[in-house]
Amino acid sequence: KEDLKVELSALIRRQIERDRRRGFPVEFSTEGEQIQQLMRDLVGLLGEVGEFANILKKVELGRTNPRYVAPSLADAQSDLEEELADTAIYLFRLSEILKVDLEEAILTKIKANDQRYKKLEG
């Protein structure tokens, strides 16, 4: 099994290399083409989030309604993991298309949240 445990920036590069090989564009000659791909990938991202939400909805229905047949959270774990991974891949694509250093943006946001929520810490 290929070892994929790496820093986020390296993981993003790996995925984007695969996207390029598979013909999924991340570079564009016009802003219009860039915006069109951003829209397509945003729809893909929202679809993956929707799939995650649908699985979780069923888990909750099964938990709260004994007559509704649904997986437990433990049973749905692998499906939820897959949807989260799909979601991350779309985020990677969006950040690449926009030329955003996602790793740096996340670290900056963590610092801002540290200040914002400082009073909530014990």
DRENTORKOL-3810 file (N, C-alpha, C; in nm, 4 decimals):
REM DRENTORKOL-3810
@n.u->0.0846; n.v->-0.1191; n.w->0.0000; ca.u->0.0000; ca.v->0.0000; ca.w->0.0000; c.u->0.0880; c.v->0.1239; c.w->0.0000
@n.u->0.0564; n.v->0.2170; n.w->-0.0901; ca.u->0.1339; ca.v->0.3408; ca.w->-0.0999; c.u->0.1142; c.v->0.4245; c.w->0.0258
@n.u->0.2241; n.v->0.4726; n.w->0.0833; ca.u->0.2167; ca.v->0.5556; ca.w->0.2019; c.u->0.1772; c.v->0.6967; c.w->0.1602
@n.u->0.0571; n.v->0.7392; n.w->0.1991; ca.u->0.0076; ca.v->0.8708; ca.w->0.1616; c.u->0.0092; c.v->0.9689; c.w->0.2785
@n.u->0.0686; n.v->0.9323; n.w->0.3926; ca.u->0.0727; ca.v->1.0231; ca.w->0.5063; c.u->0.1845; c.v->1.1243; c.w->0.4839
@n.u->0.1427; n.v->1.2439; n.w->0.4473; ca.u->0.2359; ca.v->1.3519; ca.w->0.4157; c.u->0.1755; c.v->1.4835; c.w->0.4629
@n.u->0.2514; n.v->1.5905; n.w->0.4493; ca.u->0.1976; ca.v->1.7223; ca.w->0.4796; c.u->0.0866; c.v->1.7556; c.w->0.3802
@n.u->-0.0007; n.v->1.8435; n.w->0.4219; ca.u->-0.1148; ca.v->1.8787; ca.w->0.3381; c.u->-0.0705; c.v->1.9292; c.w->0.2010
@n.u->0.0281; n.v->2.0164; n.w->0.1960; ca.u->0.0719; ca.v->2.0710; ca.w->0.0668; c.u->0.1216; c.v->1.9609; c.w->-0.0265
@n.u->0.1899; n.v->1.8621; n.w->0.0270; ca.u->0.2386; ca.v->1.7506; ca.w->-0.0555; c.u->0.1214; c.v->1.6634; c.w->-0.1013
@n.u->0.0248; n.v->1.6451; n.w->-0.0142; ca.u->-0.0935; ca.v->1.5668; ca.w->-0.0496; c.u->-0.1706; c.v->1.6357; c.w->-0.1623
@n.u->-0.1856; n.v->1.7663; n.w->-0.1522; ca.u->-0.2529; ca.v->1.8422; ca.w->-0.2572; c.u->-0.1782; c.v->1.8264; c.w->-0.3892
@n.u->-0.0453; n.v->1.8403; n.w->-0.3861; ca.u->0.0342; ca.v->1.8236; ca.w->-0.5096; c.u->0.0131; c.v->1.6857; c.w->-0.5706
@n.u->0.0107; n.v->1.5818; n.w->-0.4881; ca.u->-0.0121; ca.v->1.4451; ca.w->-0.5389; c.u->-0.1457; c.v->1.4343; c.w->-0.6106
@n.u->-0.2496; n.v->1.4895; n.w->-0.5487; ca.u->-0.3825; ca.v->1.4812; ca.w->-0.6087; c.u->-0.3889; c.v->1.5619; c.w->-0.7374
@n.u->-0.3322; n.v->1.6811; n.w->-0.7386; ca.u->-0.3378; ca.v->1.7662; ca.w->-0.8578; c.u->-0.2593; c.v->1.7024; c.w->-0.9720
@n.u->-0.1474; n.v->1.6380; n.w->-0.9420; ca.u->-0.0733; ca.v->1.5644; ca.w->-1.0463; c.u->-0.1619; c.v->1.4568; c.w->-1.1072
@n.u->-0.2342; n.v->1.3855; n.w->-1.0244; ca.u->-0.3259; ca.v->1.2819; ca.w->-1.0739; c.u->-0.4375; c.v->1.3440; c.w->-1.1586
@n.u->-0.4920; n.v->1.4565; n.w->-1.1118; ca.u->-0.5959; ca.v->1.5256; ca.w->-1.1894; c.u->-0.5442; c.v->1.5623; c.w->-1.3279
@n.u->-0.4240; n.v->1.6163; n.w->-1.3349; ca.u->-0.3666; ca.v->1.6549; ca.w->-1.4647; c.u->-0.3526; c.v->1.5333; c.w->-1.5560
@n.u->-0.3005; n.v->1.4229; n.w->-1.5019; ca.u->-0.2839; ca.v->1.3013; ca.w->-1.5819; c.u->-0.4173; c.v->1.2486; c.w->-1.6325
@n.u->-0.5217; n.v->1.2693; n.w->-1.5553; ca.u->-0.6544; ca.v->1.2175; ca.w->-1.5898; c.u->-0.7364; c.v->1.3146; c.w->-1.6735
@n.u->-0.6778; n.v->1.4294; n.w->-1.7051; ca.u->-0.7456; ca.v->1.5248; ca.w->-1.7909; c.u->-0.8403; c.v->1.6202; c.w->-1.7207
@n.u->-0.8284; n.v->1.6330; n.w->-1.5882; ca.u->-0.9102; ca.v->1.7289; ca.w->-1.5143; c.u->-0.8332; c.v->1.8594; c.w->-1.5059
@n.u->-0.8792; n.v->1.9634; n.w->-1.5723; ca.u->-0.8007; ca.v->2.0866; ca.w->-1.5831; c.u->-0.7901; c.v->2.1647; c.w->-1.4527
@n.u->-0.6737; n.v->2.2256; n.w->-1.4328; ca.u->-0.6514; ca.v->2.3165; ca.w->-1.3200; c.u->-0.5841; c.v->2.4461; c.w->-1.3663
@n.u->-0.5482; n.v->2.4540; n.w->-1.4939; ca.u->-0.4933; ca.v->2.5757; ca.w->-1.5532; c.u->-0.5773; c.v->2.6120; c.w->-1.6746
@n.u->-0.5935; n.v->2.7425; n.w->-1.6964; ca.u->-0.6857; ca.v->2.7886; ca.w->-1.7993; c.u->-0.6271; c.v->2.9065; c.w->-1.8749
@n.u->-0.6674; n.v->2.9185; n.w->-2.0008; ca.u->-0.6181; ca.v->3.0291; ca.w->-2.0823; c.u->-0.7035; c.v->3.1540; c.w->-2.0669
@n.u->-0.8273; n.v->3.1390; n.w->-2.0176; ca.u->-0.9122; ca.v->3.2558; ca.w->-1.9973; c.u->-0.9771; c.v->3.2501; c.w->-1.8591
@n.u->-1.0142; n.v->3.3659; n.w->-1.8111; ca.u->-1.0838; ca.v->3.3731; ca.w->-1.6830; c.u->-1.2188; c.v->3.3027; c.w->-1.6912
@n.u->-1.2840; n.v->3.3122; n.w->-1.8060; ca.u->-1.4126; ca.v->3.2455; ca.w->-1.8245; c.u->-1.4018; c.v->3.0952; c.w->-1.8068
@n.u->-1.2968; n.v->3.0341; n.w->-1.8653; ca.u->-1.2756; ca.v->2.8898; ca.w->-1.8491; c.u->-1.2478; c.v->2.8560; c.w->-1.7028
@n.u->-1.1707; n.v->2.9413; n.w->-1.6367; ca.u->-1.1388; ca.v->2.9205; ca.w->-1.4960; c.u->-1.2672; c.v->2.9245; c.w->-1.4121
@n.u->-1.3501; n.v->3.0229; n.w->-1.4359; ca.u->-1.4748; ca.v->3.0361; ca.w->-1.3601; c.u->-1.5675; c.v->2.9172; c.w->-1.3869
@n.u->-1.5744; n.v->2.8730; n.w->-1.5131; ca.u->-1.6581; ca.v->2.7572; ca.w->-1.5446; c.u->-1.6122; c.v->2.6342; c.w->-1.4684
@n.u->-1.4800; n.v->2.6112; n.w->-1.4616; ca.u->-1.4303; ca.v->2.4948; ca.w->-1.3880; c.u->-1.4525; c.v->2.5106; c.w->-1.2387
@n.u->-1.4348; n.v->2.6316; n.w->-1.1868; ca.u->-1.4648; ca.v->2.6549; ca.w->-1.0453; c.u->-1.6099; c.v->2.6200; c.w->-1.0150
@n.u->-1.7001; n.v->2.6598; n.w->-1.1030; ca.u->-1.8420; ca.v->2.6286; ca.w->-1.0835; c.u->-1.8659; c.v->2.4773; c.w->-1.0880
@n.u->-1.8035; n.v->2.4086; n.w->-1.1833; ca.u->-1.8208; ca.v->2.2624; ca.w->-1.1923; c.u->-1.7684; c.v->2.1939; c.w->-1.0662
@n.u->-1.6520; n.v->2.2385; n.w->-1.0206; ca.u->-1.5949; ca.v->2.1759; ca.w->-0.9012; c.u->-1.6731; c.v->2.2139; c.w->-0.7761
@n.u->-1.7296; n.v->2.3326; n.w->-0.7718; ca.u->-1.8139; ca.v->2.3701; ca.w->-0.6587; c.u->-1.9376; c.v->2.2811; c.w->-0.6538
@n.u->-1.9991; n.v->2.2552; n.w->-0.7677; ca.u->-2.1140; ca.v->2.1644; ca.w->-0.7725; c.u->-2.0709; c.v->2.0254; c.w->-0.7244
@n.u->-1.9539; n.v->1.9798; n.w->-0.7676; ca.u->-1.9022; ca.v->1.8507; ca.w->-0.7213; c.u->-1.8812; c.v->1.8495; c.w->-0.5707
@n.u->-1.8231; n.v->1.9566; n.w->-0.5177; ca.u->-1.8008; ca.v->1.9681; ca.w->-0.3736; c.u->-1.9333; c.v->1.9616; c.w->-0.2978
@n.u->-2.0306; n.v->2.0384; n.w->-0.3440; ca.u->-2.1604; ca.v->2.0390; ca.w->-0.2766; c.u->-2.2293; c.v->1.9030; c.w->-0.2863
@n.u->-2.2087; n.v->1.8337; n.w->-0.3975; ca.u->-2.2633; ca.v->1.6991; ca.w->-0.4113; c.u->-2.2041; c.v->1.6039; c.w->-0.3089
@n.u->-2.0734; n.v->1.6121; n.w->-0.2889; ca.u->-2.0078; ca.v->1.5249; ca.w->-0.1899; c.u->-2.0534; c.v->1.5587; c.w->-0.0488
@n.u->-2.0660; n.v->1.6875; n.w->-0.0177; ca.u->-2.1163; ca.v->1.7281; ca.w->0.1132; c.u->-2.2596; c.v->1.6772; c.w->0.1305
@n.u->-2.3379; n.v->1.6845; n.w->0.0235; ca.u->-2.4746; ca.v->1.6330; ca.w->0.0284; c.u->-2.4791; c.v->1.4836; c.w->0.0539
@n.u->-2.3891; n.v->1.4097; n.w->-0.0088; ca.u->-2.3844; ca.v->1.2643; ca.w->0.0146; c.u->-2.3479; c.v->1.2348; c.w->0.1594
@n.u->-2.2528; n.v->1.3102; n.w->0.2141; ca.u->-2.2155; ca.v->1.2949; ca.w->0.3546; c.u->-2.3369; c.v->1.3234; c.w->0.4431
@n.u->-2.4071; n.v->1.4336; n.w->0.4145; ca.u->-2.5240; ca.v->1.4717; ca.w->0.4935; c.u->-2.6342; c.v->1.3665; c.w->0.4855
@n.u->-2.6535; n.v->1.3094; n.w->0.3682; ca.u->-2.7577; ca.v->1.2087; ca.w->0.3509; c.u->-2.7282; c.v->1.0834; c.w->0.4338
@n.u->-2.6031; n.v->1.0413; n.w->0.4354; ca.u->-2.5663; ca.v->0.9252; ca.w->0.5174; c.u->-2.5918; c.v->0.9556; c.w->0.6644
@n.u->-2.5474; n.v->1.0723; n.w->0.7080; ca.u->-2.5637; ca.v->1.1102; ca.w->0.8480; c.u->-2.7113; c.v->1.1252; c.w->0.8848
@n.u->-2.7910; n.v->1.1778; n.w->0.7933; ca.u->-2.9365; ca.v->1.1902; ca.w->0.8155; c.u->-2.9974; c.v->1.0526; c.w->0.8417
@n.u->-2.9575; n.v->0.9548; n.w->0.7612; ca.u->-3.0117; ca.v->0.8199; ca.w->0.7781; c.u->-2.9687; c.v->0.7588; c.w->0.9110
@n.u->-2.8436; n.v->0.7819; n.w->0.9486; ca.u->-2.7951; ca.v->0.7329; ca.w->1.0781; c.u->-2.8798; c.v->0.7917; c.w->1.1911
@n.u->-2.9054; n.v->0.9222; n.w->1.1837; ca.u->-2.9841; ca.v->0.9886; ca.w->1.2882; c.u->-3.1285; c.v->0.9405; c.w->1.2882
@n.u->-3.1871; n.v->0.9219; n.w->1.1704; ca.u->-3.3240; ca.v->0.8685; ca.w->1.1645; c.u->-3.3314; c.v->0.7301; c.w->1.2281
@n.u->-3.2317; n.v->0.6488; n.w->1.1998; ca.u->-3.2284; ca.v->0.5150; ca.w->1.2594; c.u->-3.2107; c.v->0.5189; c.w->1.4098
@n.u->-3.1369; n.v->0.6166; n.w->1.4573; ca.u->-3.1134; ca.v->0.6304; ca.w->1.6012; c.u->-3.2374; c.v->0.6792; c.w->1.6738
@n.u->-3.3137; n.v->0.7678; n.w->1.6100; ca.u->-3.4265; ca.v->0.8311; ca.w->1.6780; c.u->-3.5613; c.v->0.7665; c.w->1.6477
@n.u->-3.5663; n.v->0.6811; n.w->1.5443; ca.u->-3.6923; ca.v->0.6163; ca.w->1.5080; c.u->-3.6670; c.v->0.4663; c.w->1.4948
@n.u->-3.7085; n.v->0.3899; n.w->1.5921; ca.u->-3.6784; ca.v->0.2458; ca.w->1.5911; c.u->-3.7367; c.v->0.1709; c.w->1.4712
@n.u->-3.8351; n.v->0.2271; n.w->1.4039; ca.u->-3.8944; ca.v->0.1594; ca.w->1.2875; c.u->-3.8175; c.v->0.1886; c.w->1.1588
@n.u->-3.7286; n.v->0.2875; n.w->1.1610; ca.u->-3.6518; ca.v->0.3229; ca.w->1.0414; c.u->-3.5247; c.v->0.2385; c.w->1.0381
@n.u->-3.5085; n.v->0.1616; n.w->0.9332; ca.u->-3.3910; ca.v->0.0749; ca.w->0.9204; c.u->-3.2768; c.v->0.1565; c.w->0.8608
@n.u->-3.1700; n.v->0.1717; n.w->0.9377; ca.u->-3.0569; ca.v->0.2535; ca.w->0.8936; c.u->-2.9294; c.v->0.2022; c.w->0.9583
@n.u->-2.8157; n.v->0.2380; n.w->0.8994; ca.u->-2.6894; ca.v->0.1964; ca.w->0.9604; c.u->-2.6623; c.v->0.2759; c.w->1.0886
@n.u->-2.5858; n.v->0.2152; n.w->1.1758; ca.u->-2.5364; ca.v->0.2885; ca.w->1.2929; c.u->-2.4235; c.v->0.3801; c.w->1.2463
@n.u->-2.3822; n.v->0.4693; n.w->1.3330; ca.u->-2.2693; ca.v->0.5562; ca.w->1.2991; c.u->-2.1448; c.v->0.4723; c.w->1.2709
@n.u->-2.1245; n.v->0.3699; n.w->1.3522; ca.u->-2.0086; ca.v->0.2816; ca.w->1.3302; c.u->-2.0173; c.v->0.2115; c.w->1.1951
@n.u->-2.1377; n.v->0.1662; n.w->1.1590; ca.u->-2.1557; ca.v->0.0986; ca.w->1.0299; c.u->-2.1361; c.v->0.1935; c.w->0.9118
@n.u->-2.1678; n.v->0.3203; n.w->0.9322; ca.u->-2.1569; ca.v->0.4189; ca.w->0.8242; c.u->-2.0191; c.v->0.4840; c.w->0.8168
@n.u->-1.9325; n.v->0.4510; n.w->0.9099; ca.u->-1.8022; ca.v->0.5174; ca.w->0.9212; c.u->-1.7230; c.v->0.5180; c.w->0.7901
@n.u->-1.7111; n.v->0.4045; n.w->0.7242; ca.u->-1.6289; ca.v->0.3998; ca.w->0.6024; c.u->-1.6909; c.v->0.4833; c.w->0.4906
@n.u->-1.8235; n.v->0.4830; n.w->0.4793; ca.u->-1.8891; ca.v->0.5665; ca.w->0.3783; c.u->-1.8698; c.v->0.7145; c.w->0.4096
@n.u->-1.8797; n.v->0.7520; n.w->0.5368; ca.u->-1.8570; ca.v->0.8912; ca.w->0.5757; c.u->-1.7132; c.v->0.9335; c.w->0.5470
@n.u->-1.6173; n.v->0.8451; n.w->0.5757; ca.u->-1.4762; ca.v->0.8743; ca.w->0.5459; c.u->-1.4560; c.v->0.8992; c.w->0.3967
@n.u->-1.5187; n.v->0.8167; n.w->0.3135; ca.u->-1.5045; ca.v->0.8312; ca.w->0.1691; c.u->-1.5605; c.v->0.9654; c.w->0.1217
@n.u->-1.6758; n.v->1.0035; n.w->0.1743; ca.u->-1.7350; ca.v->1.1323; ca.w->0.1340; c.u->-1.6500; c.v->1.2493; c.w->0.1819
@n.u->-1.5924; n.v->1.2390; n.w->0.3010; ca.u->-1.5023; ca.v->1.3443; ca.w->0.3482; c.u->-1.3788; c.v->1.3551; c.w->0.2588
@n.u->-1.3257; n.v->1.2411; n.w->0.2177; ca.u->-1.2092; ca.v->1.2420; ca.w->0.1290; c.u->-1.2451; c.v->1.3042; c.w->-0.0057
@n.u->-1.3608; n.v->1.2680; n.w->-0.0608; ca.u->-1.4051; ca.v->1.3284; ca.w->-0.1868; c.u->-1.4188; c.v->1.4796; c.w->-0.1720
@n.u->-1.4739; n.v->1.5230; n.w->-0.0581; ca.u->-1.4893; ca.v->1.6656; ca.w->-0.0308; c.u->-1.3533; c.v->1.7345; c.w->-0.0283
@n.u->-1.2568; n.v->1.6739; n.w->0.0388; ca.u->-1.1226; ca.v->1.7320; ca.w->0.0464; c.u->-1.0605; c.v->1.7440; c.w->-0.0923
@n.u->-1.0782; n.v->1.6440; n.w->-0.1751; ca.u->-1.0212; ca.v->1.6484; ca.w->-0.3101; c.u->-1.0784; c.v->1.7651; c.w->-0.3888
@n.u->-1.2076; n.v->1.7902; n.w->-0.3771; ca.u->-1.2654; ca.v->1.9070; ca.w->-0.4445; c.u->-1.2096; c.v->2.0365; c.w->-0.3867
@n.u->-1.1890; n.v->2.0426; n.w->-0.2556; ca.u->-1.1278; ca.v->2.1617; ca.w->-0.1963; c.u->-0.9865; c.v->2.1825; c.w->-0.2491
@n.u->-0.9133; n.v->2.0732; n.w->-0.2634; ca.u->-0.7779; ca.v->2.0825; ca.w->-0.3199; c.u->-0.7836; c.v->2.1425; c.w->-0.4602
@n.u->-0.8768; n.v->2.0927; n.w->-0.5414; ca.u->-0.8897; ca.v->2.1425; ca.w->-0.6792; c.u->-0.9251; c.v->2.2908; c.w->-0.6816
@n.u->-1.0228; n.v->2.3287; n.w->-0.5998; ca.u->-1.0631; ca.v->2.4691; ca.w->-0.5953; c.u->-0.9459; c.v->2.5581; c.w->-0.5541
@n.u->-0.8700; n.v->2.5136; n.w->-0.4545; ca.u->-0.7566; ca.v->2.5949; ca.w->-0.4102; c.u->-0.6496; c.v->2.6029; c.w->-0.5192
@n.u->-0.6278; n.v->2.4959; n.w->-0.5916; ca.u->-0.5287; ca.v->2.4965; ca.w->-0.7002; c.u->-0.5735; c.v->2.5885; c.w->-0.8136
@n.u->-0.6984; n.v->2.5806; n.w->-0.8506; ca.u->-0.7502; ca.v->2.6641; ca.w->-0.9587; c.u->-0.7405; c.v->2.8119; c.w->-0.9215
@n.u->-0.7627; n.v->2.8443; n.w->-0.7940; ca.u->-0.7554; ca.v->2.9832; ca.w->-0.7479; c.u->-0.6142; c.v->3.0254; c.w->-0.7076
@n.u->-0.5199; n.v->2.9309; n.w->-0.7138; ca.u->-0.3810; ca.v->2.9571; ca.w->-0.6740; c.u->-0.3721; c.v->3.0003; c.w->-0.5272
@n.u->-0.4506; n.v->2.9326; n.w->-0.4438; ca.u->-0.4502; ca.v->2.9562; ca.w->-0.2995; c.u->-0.3631; c.v->2.8492; c.w->-0.2348
@n.u->-0.2713; n.v->2.8905; n.w->-0.1480; ca.u->-0.1938; ca.v->2.7959; ca.w->-0.0682; c.u->-0.2853; c.v->2.7526; c.w->0.0459
@n.u->-0.3561; n.v->2.6423; n.w->0.0255; ca.u->-0.4573; ca.v->2.5980; ca.w->0.1209; c.u->-0.3980; c.v->2.5713; c.w->0.2583
@n.u->-0.2810; n.v->2.5112; n.w->0.2610; ca.u->-0.2160; ca.v->2.4827; ca.w->0.3889; c.u->-0.1911; c.v->2.6132; c.w->0.4657
@n.u->-0.1379; n.v->2.7123; n.w->0.3982; ca.u->-0.1116; ca.v->2.8415; ca.w->0.4625; c.u->-0.2418; c.v->2.9110; c.w->0.5025
@n.u->-0.3429; n.v->2.9030; n.w->0.4172; ca.u->-0.4722; ca.v->2.9648; ca.w->0.4485; c.u->-0.5337; c.v->2.9017; c.w->0.5730
@n.u->-0.5217; n.v->2.7702; n.w->0.5854; ca.u->-0.5761; ca.v->2.7011; ca.w->0.7031; c.u->-0.4997; c.v->2.7420; c.w->0.8285
@n.u->-0.3669; n.v->2.7469; n.w->0.8195; ca.u->-0.2867; ca.v->2.7877; ca.w->0.9354; c.u->-0.3196; c.v->2.9304; c.w->0.9783
@n.u->-0.3387; n.v->3.0194; n.w->0.8820; ca.u->-0.3772; ca.v->3.1581; ca.w->0.9118; c.u->-0.5132; c.v->3.1613; c.w->0.9807
@n.u->-0.6067; n.v->3.0808; n.w->0.9322; ca.u->-0.7409; ca.v->3.0767; ca.w->0.9914; c.u->-0.7375; c.v->3.0178; c.w->1.1322
@n.u->-0.6529; n.v->2.9171; n.w->1.1542; ca.u->-0.6390; ca.v->2.8597; ca.w->1.2890; c.u->-0.5925; c.v->2.9672; c.w->1.3864
@n.u->-0.4946; n.v->3.0470; n.w->1.3446; ca.u->-0.4447; ca.v->3.1557; ca.w->1.4314; c.u->-0.5550; c.v->3.2566; c.w->1.4599
@n.u->-0.6318; n.v->3.2937; n.w->1.3582; ca.u->-0.7416; ca.v->3.3890; ca.w->1.3782; c.u->-0.8460; c.v->3.3310; c.w->1.4734
@n.u->-0.8779; n.v->3.2032; n.w->1.4574; ca.u->-0.9743; ca.v->3.1387; ca.w->1.5463; c.u->-0.9204; c.v->3.1264; c.w->1.6884
@n.u->-0.7899; n.v->3.1072; n.w->1.7029; ca.u->-0.7295; ca.v->3.1043; ca.w->1.8363; c.u->-0.7586; c.v->3.2341; c.w->1.9108
@n.u->-0.7462; n.v->3.3453; n.w->1.8400; ca.u->-0.7750; ca.v->3.4754; ca.w->1.9013; c.u->-0.9255; c.v->3.4931; c.w->1.9251
@n.u->-1.0051; n.v->3.4572; n.w->1.8279; ca.u->-1.1502; ca.v->3.4763; ca.w->1.8365; c.u->-1.2112; c.v->3.3960; c.w->1.9513
@n.u->-1.1652; n.v->3.2734; n.w->1.9697; ca.u->-1.2267; ca.v->3.1832; ca.w->2.0678; c.u->-1.1434; c.v->3.1640; c.w->2.1939
@n.u->-1.0457; n.v->3.2504; n.w->2.2150; ca.u->-0.9542; ca.v->3.2404; ca.w->2.3291; c.u->-1.0306; c.v->3.2325; c.w->2.4614
@n.u->-1.1373; n.v->3.3094; n.w->2.4740; ca.u->-1.2130; ca.v->3.3141; ca.w->2.6005; c.u->-1.2894; c.v->3.1848; c.w->2.6281
@n.u->-1.3058; n.v->3.1014; n.w->2.5272; ca.u->-1.3777; ca.v->2.9744; ca.w->2.5463; c.u->-1.2889; c.v->2.8647; c.w->2.6046
@n.u->-1.1587; n.v->2.8878; n.w->2.6014; ca.u->-1.0652; ca.v->2.7869; ca.w->2.6509; c.u->-1.0543; c.v->2.7962; c.w->2.8023
@n.u->-1.0422; n.v->2.6788; n.w->2.8650; ca.u->-1.0367; ca.v->2.6734; ca.w->3.0116; c.u->-0.9082; c.v->2.7163; c.w->3.0623
END
